[in-house]
Amino acid sequence: MSSTIAKRYVKALLKDSDTKTISDICEKLYTISTAYSDEKFISIIQSSDVSKDDKVSLVLSFVDGDEKLTNFIKLVADNKRLNIIPDVVSELKQEIAVLTNSYTGVVYTNNELNDADLKSIQDKFASKFGVELALTQDVGNYDGIKVDIDGLGVEIGFSKDKLKSQMIDHILKAV
């Protein structure tokens, strides 16, 4: 539900704004949203003992707010929705990606890829989808390789376990 509400606020932010202004606001909101990982901050934001103006001052103290950002924070506070700022940042990043046609993605592997291989994968996906793409690596325990591109809804993977199970199924069907 908070995602739906956040989309409405993002739509309002995007109205009559250029990409640079929206990117600046998104960066500042991201700085604010990092504070939401602190339990003390959340307790202050959710407290009924703290006045709305004090909450707005606290939130704006993380960044030097321009008029549009200040008005946005005040509007969100008036509607008692300061807790959706991280959702607004997430939705805003997706909208900026669509506007600028640039996306980020993650390559999951169990072995680290060299820079040339990562660049090759990045270039092939970028040309395939006609977008600007930046890929990062997440080396973990994924037995294979998987590419996940947020915003485009693309997830492509190759797993050794899945290949084994498909080969067993194929052999059993042949017998």
Residue, then its C-alpha position, 0 to 999 in steps of 0.5 A: m500500500s505504501s508503494t501506491i501512495a509513494k507513486r502518487y507523491v512521485k507523480a506530483l514531484l515529476k510534474d513540471s520538473d526537469t530531469k536534473t531537478i528530479s535527480d537532485i531531489c532524489e539524491k537528497l531524499y536518498t540521504i534522508s532515507t538512509a536515516y530510516s535504518d536507525e531505530k532512534f530516528i524511526s521512533i522520533i518520526q513515529s512519536s506522537d510526542v514530537s511536534k510535526d514542525d520538529k519532525v520536519s526540521l529533523v528530516l530537513s537537517f540531513v540535507d540543505g533543502d531547496e524550496k521544492l524539497t522543503n515543501f515536499i517534506k512539509l506536505v508529507a508531514d502534514n499528511k502524516r506520511l514521513n515513513i514513506i520517504p524510502d518508498v518515494v526514493s525507490e519509486l523516484k529512482q525507477e522513474i529517473a531510470v525510465l526518463t534517462n533510459s539508464y539502468t543498473g543491474v547485478v551479476y550474481t556468481n560464485n567466482e569473480l568475473n574479470d572486468a573485460d567479461l563484466k564489460s562484455i556482458q554489460d555491453k551485450f545487454a545494453s545493445k539488446f535492450g537499447v539502454e545505458l546499463a551499469l552492472t555490478q558483481d555480487v560474488g556469493n554462493y550462486d552456483g552458476i551466473k544470473v543477471d538481474i536488471d532492476g527497472l527493466g524486469v529482466e532476470i536471466g540465469f544459468s544454474k548448474d543444478k537446473l541444468k543437471s535436473q533438466m538433463i536427468d529429466h531428458i534422459l529419463k524421458a528418452v528411456 
